[in-house]
């Protein structure tokens, strides 16, 4: 039979092995959970931006092109629709990171093909670190690797009712 001292010493060795395994596994588990939460937020943000640009394009169509200063009214409605659709977002974050473009020549969105259409593009800067999801610099690169910007666009055909 084993003595009580042998059992205690074996128990301590097992406890040390558990701590060592925990120290090696913890960083990988943390990075996995951190990456999952960051990418979940990025996918949610992309979906929200897609919804906002769709709402903005629909609001641009609602402006009659025959009214005086239709372009100014259209831009105001587009900005109001984006603000309404992204109301959940911190206003300071929205102001610093989000750009709203109307009828801009862009490589990420197709060009406006007809004279009676409007293209709305939202560009959200992701690369700048934030307090919510800071970028962790590892020996092999940044974690999580993110694109510079999230770009979404929508094009709507505007028809006059004459």
HELIX and SHEET records of a PDB file:
HELIX    1   1 UNK A    4  UNK A   61  1                                  58    
HELIX    2   2 UNK A   70  UNK A   85  1                                  16    
HELIX    3   3 UNK A   91  UNK A   97  1                                   7    
SHEET    1   A 3 UNK A  98  UNK A 102  0                                        
SHEET    2   A 3 UNK A 117  UNK A 125 -1                                        
SHEET    3   A 3 UNK A 149  UNK A 157 -1                                        
SHEET    1   B 2 UNK A 136  UNK A 138  0                                        
SHEET    2   B 2 UNK A 141  UNK A 143 -1                                        
END                                                                             
